[in-house]
């Protein structure tokens, strides 16, 4: 029995995997990974796989990055963890200061947790509690756009709109107002802003109608990732910020997946020139090393909670590993590398290489749309190109892409029939070109007539 098979056998007896129908592994082999270097993962039998999805969008500076490794190892010898209530430590202070320097202006207070979903829960609770502290307890509902995804805890699911994740738990979810998303699937780039302007009308109407009961609007800026990598332009965010201010409603940006350079700027909000009342960050925050999330907010929000203890206005929310020093050290190393290596600037050339590599896929008869924002490319396979008719989900065309890519040495994990590239930023232009060729092969295999 091979080493891969041995580890797989042990895994299937003991591990329940996320986002997985475990019965599938009766016929789909598990891939046990022994180590990673740069954009490559290696299994126990020595086969390598190009990590084209950054291991669920977290790894931006490569696996086993020497500088991040060294920073975490040094921190491990000094302090592994300490309670953050009544105590503090150097990495969390330095990280909070650095994030305040980098984020959109005004976001000077950092509240930490351990996952993206936890950050969303914090932002929702904080917004509701803010209005309660301001004497407006009726402002308790949330508004969002369709097709969004914000995590899988109950509050985060409530403001999400991807049926695969939400439908089973609908009876447990909050009553959230949703308006049509401004995504520009199938449209040429020059029409994106006009389309988004038209699609803002339902958002404006909902804000006008429900302002008195709304705590906040929440959405993913520029890219709805788990919703199929649907994209829209910055103009929508500018209109939304202005409308929220006009109607007295707070704004939450979920940059958990799109933050830290993924859209072409360090934060997606930069492209609109606006800031939210709450900025939720995680995933690439630690370079893909350790679980850490943060909600950044303003003086105005912070001050609404600042009072004598007996009035119980404090935000009594906590996580055991809040502000973990090891995770903060990884985040500090990641941000230092962004600055030293001018990652955002370097990514411009790689983004252009991704555009070149994906351009030929537009001509495939079963590709309905190829879209790109920064270091994200999405290729949508369709049953009918003229009508953009999707494949029935039961055909699992994306699974065929996944299987063929693995056989050729790449980790491509489509979202339904949407193939996407979201690689670590250390990928080379040669590797990007190869990824384009491989994706063309995968589409041929996945769309072949049955």
N, C-alpha and C positions, 0 to 999 in steps of 0.2 A: 504494500500500500504506500502511495506517495505521501510526502509530508503534507501537501495540500489536503489530501483525502483524510489523513489522520486528524488534522486540526478541524476540518469540516465536520467530521463525525462527532468529535467532542462538542463542537459549537452547537450542533442541532439538538443535542441532548440537554443543553443547559441555557441557551441564550434565546430570548424572544426579541426579534429585531424590529426596529421602527419602520413604519410606512411599508410594511411587507405582509403579504399573505404567506404565512410560513409553509403552507402546503405546496406552494410553488417550488420549494427546494427539494421536493421529491424528484423533480426533473431538471431543475436549474441548479447547477453546481454553485455553492458558495465560493467566494474568492478570499481566502485568508491572506492578509498582507503582513509581511515580515518587517519591512522597512520602507522608508521613503527618502528620496534625495531630489531636491529641486522640484521639477514638474512630474517626476516619475515615482511610481509605486512598484514594489517588487514582492511577489508572492513567495511562499516557502519552497517552491520548485524552481525559483530563479527567473520566472517570466516577469517582464516589466510591462507597465501600463501607464500611458500618459494621462495624467489626472486633468481632464478637460473641464471638469465641473468644480474644481477647487475643493473637493471633498465636502460637498454641500455648501459651497460658496464661502468657506471660511479661510482657506489658505491663500494668501496673496503674495507672500514672499518666498514660497518654496518650502517643501518638507525638509526638516532637519537643518534649518537655516543656522549657520554657525554663530552669528551675532546674537540671535534670539536665544539659542541654546546656552550661550555663555552667560547672558543676563539672568536667565532663569536659574541656572546652576549656582551662580553667585548669591542670588536671593535665597535659595534653598539652604545655604550654609548660614544665613543670617537670621531669617524669620520666615517660617512657612505659613503661619496664620495667626491672627489675633482677632478677638471680638472687635467690631467697629462701633459698638455702642459704648460711649464713654472712653474709648481708646482710639488711637489713630496710628498711622505709620508712614514712613517716608514715601514708599511707592504710590500709595493712594493720594497723598497730597500732591506729589509731583505730577501724577497723571491728570488729576483734576485741573491743576493749573495749566497744563499743556493743552488739554481739550478745550478749556475756556479761551485760550489764545487762537485755536484753530477753527472752532465752530463759528457759525453765523453770530454776529454781534448780539450781546445781551444775554447769552446763555452761560451764566457764570456759576451755576450751582449743580453739582453732580450727585445723583442718588444711584447707588450701585445695586446690582443683583447678579444673577448667575446665568441667565438665558434671555434670548430675545422675547419669548412669551412672557417671562416675568417682567421685563421692561414695559411691555404693553399694558400688563395688569397695573403696574405702578402708575403709568401715565393716565390711564382711565380713572383709577381711584383718586389720584392727585387732583385731576381736573374736577371731578365731582365734589371732592372735599374742599377745594378752593372756593367753589361757588357757595357751598354750605357755610364756610367761614366768612364769606362776604354777605351773608344774609339772603342768599338766593337758592334755597334748597330745591326749588322747583326745576332748576337747570340740572337735569340728571340724565338726559338722553344723549345719544351720540349719532352722528351723521357720517356716512362714508360713501364710497363709490362701489359699484358692483365689480365682481371678479377680483376683489382684493384678498390678500392673505396676511394675517398678522400673528399667527401662532395657534397652538392647540390647547391651551388652557381655556377655561370657559369664557372669561371676558374677552380674550383675544379671538376665540372662535366667533363670539357674538358679532364682532365688527369685521369678520371675514365673510367671504361670499364665494367660496369654492366648495361646491356641493359634496365632492368626494370626502371632504373633511367635516363639513358642518351638518349634513343631512341627518346622520344618525343621532346627533345630540341636540337637535333643534328644540326639543321640549325643555331643555335646560338653559337656553340662551336668552340674553337680554333682548328687549324689543328695540332694535336699531333701525334708523331710517337710512335707506339706500337709494342713490340716484345713479343713472347710467354713467359708466366710466367713459372717459374721453379717449380711449385707446384708438390708435390709428392703424390697426391691422389692415393690410391690403392697400393702403394709400401711399402714393409717392411722397417723399420727404417734404417737398415744397407745399404740400397740402395739409401738413400736420397742424400748423398753428391755426389755420382757418377752421379746420374741423374741431379743434379743441375749444376755440372760441364759441362755436355753435353749441358744443356739448356742455358748455358752462351754464346754459340757461336753466336746466333742471336743478343744478346746485344752487343757483341764485334764488330760484323759486322756493326750494326747500328751506333755505336759510331765512328767507322773508317770512315764510309761514310758521316756522317752528322755533324762531330765535329765542322766545321766552322760555322754552323748555330744554334748549340745547346747551350742553356743557361744552362740547368740542366737536370738531370735524377731525377725522383721522384718515390718512391715506399714505400709500407708498409713493414717494416722489419719482416721477419719470418712468419707472419700470415696475409693473405688477409681476413679480417674479414667479411665485408658485402658481399664479393664475395663467401661466403659459407665456411668460416673458412678453406680455403686452406692454407697449410703450406709448408715451405721449410727450408733448413738448413743454418747456418751462413756462410758457405763457399761462397755462392753466393754473399753475401755482401762484403766479403774480395776481391773477384775478381772485383766487381763493383767499389769499392773505388780505387783500383789500376788502373783500366782502365780509370776511370774518370780523375784521375790525369795525366795519360799518354796522354789523348786526350784533356786536357784543358777544361773539362766540369764540372760544379758544381754538387753537390749531395744533394738532399733533402730527409730526412727520415721523413715519416709521422708516428710518434709514438702516435698519438692521441688515438687510441684504445689499443695499445699494451704496452704503457709506464707504469711505476709505478708498476712493479712487475708481470705483467700479463704473461710474457713469462718465468719467472723463475729468471730473473735478473731485477734490477730496470729499466734499459732501454734495449730493445732488442739488440741495437747496441753493447752492452758490450760483447755479446756472440761471435761476430765477431772480437772484438778488434779493431774496427775502429770507426771513427766519421764522421758525415756529415758536409757539409758547412752550412746547415740549419736543425734544429731539431724542428719539430712541435709537441706541446704537448697540451692536453686539457683533457676532460672527468675526469679521476681519479685524476687529478691535485688537485682538491679541495675536494677530497673524495666523490664526487657526490653531493656536497651541492649547489654550485653556478656556474653560467657560467663564465668561464675564460679560455683563451688560451694564449699560448706564442710561439713565434718563437725565438729560440736561434741561434746566429750566431757568426762568428769569428772576430778577430781584422781586418783581411784582408778585409772582407766585410764592416765592420763599417768604416774603414779608407777611403774606396772609396767614401763615402758619406760626409765625414767631410771636409768642405770648407767654404769659404765666402758665405754669403747669396745670393748675386746678381748672382752667377753662377748657382743657382737653381739645385744644385746636391743633396739637402736634400730629404729625403724620406717623402713626404708630404701625409702620410696615417694616418687616425685616426678613432677611434670609441669613441662614447660618454662616454662609461663606461670603457675605457681602464684602466687597472690596478686598478680596483675597490678595495678599502681597505677591504671590507667585504669578497670578494672572496679571496683576498691575505691572509687574516687572516685564512680562512678555509684551504687554501693550506699549510700555515706554520704549522698549527695544524696537518694536514695529514702527512707531512714530519717528524714532530717530533715523531709521533706515529710509523711511519716506523722504525725510529732509536730506540726508546725506547723499542718497543715490538719485535724487530728483525723479522719483518714481512717476509722478503725474506727467512730467514732461516726456520721460522715456516712453510712457504708455501711448503717447500720441502716434509714434511710429508703429507700435505694435497694433494699435487700433486700426491704422491704415492697412497694415498687413492682413488683419482679419477681414477687412472689407474686400481686399483683393481676393483672398482665398475663398470667400463665400459668394462672390459675384457670379461665377459660372453656375451656381446652384439655382439661380433665379430662372434659368431656361429649362429646368427639368419639368416635364409635363405634370408631375405630381407634387410640385412645390408651389404653394399658393402665395407665399410671402417670405421674403428674407428681410429682416429688420435688424438695426444695430443702434445701440447707444453706448458709446465708450467701449469698454472691454467686455461687452455682452453682445453676442450675435444669436439670433433665433431664426430657425428655418422651419416653416410650417408645412408639413406634408398634408395634402388634401386628396380626397377621392375625385373631385372635379375642379380643375383650375379655374374655369370660366365662372363658376358660381361660388367658388370657395366652400364647396360642400365638404365637411369633414369626414374622415373615416369613422365608421362606428367604433366606439371605444372597445367593444368586445373583440375586435380583430387584433388588438394589442400590437399595432404596427411599431410603436416605440420600443417594445420589447425586442423585436427583431433587430432594430438598430443597436440596442444595448448588447445583444448577444454577438452580433457580427463584429462590433467594435472591440469587445473583449477578445475575440479570437484573433484580432489583428494587433492587439496591444494598446488599447485606449479605453479609458473610462468615460463613456458618453451615457448619460442617464436621462433620456427624454422625459418631458412632461406630456404624457399622452402621445400625441403625434407631433409634438414640437421638439425638435432637436435644438439644443443650445450649446454654445461655447461660452464658458465663464472660467477661463483658466487662471492659474497663478500668474502674476505679472512677470515672473522670471522666465516665462516661455520664450523661446527664440523665434525669429521670423521663419526659420527653416522648419521648426516644429509646427508652426501655424500653417504653413503651406501643406505639410503632410496631413494635418488634421482636415484641411479642406478636401484633399484627395480621398481620404478615408471616409469622410462624411458622404461624398458622392457615391462611393461603393455601398455604404450602409443604406442610402436611399434606394438604390437599385434593388438591393436584397429585400428591403421592407415593403416596397410598393409593387413587387413583381405580382402578376396576376396569379390567382390561386386556381 
